[in-house]
């Protein structure tokens, strides 16, 4: 049996695949899957079907490739860190707890 969350993920992936260009590169397919894996499928929600707006879609994946490359640990790490920081903020965790601000001499 499948959970509702699992079925939602499968349906989302199927619907999003129709929005990708017909000749999408393997690299961009991997980036697409990465975004789905880290719950970012909503980024594709307003994309037109198939080859429409091909240039804009390619530019999007170019930006995602840069982000994946420059952020330490890639987008998975970024997503994990963001979730952790949001949870800590929600829970009132203060990363500066115990520090005392001071003005240096001079």
Buried (B, 14 or more C-beta within 10 A) or exposed (E): EEEEEEEEBEEBBEEBEEBBBEEBEEEBEEBBEBBBBBEBBEEBEEBEEEEEBBEEBBEBBEEBBEEBEEBEEBBEEBBEEEEEEEEEEEEEEEEEEEEEEEEEEE
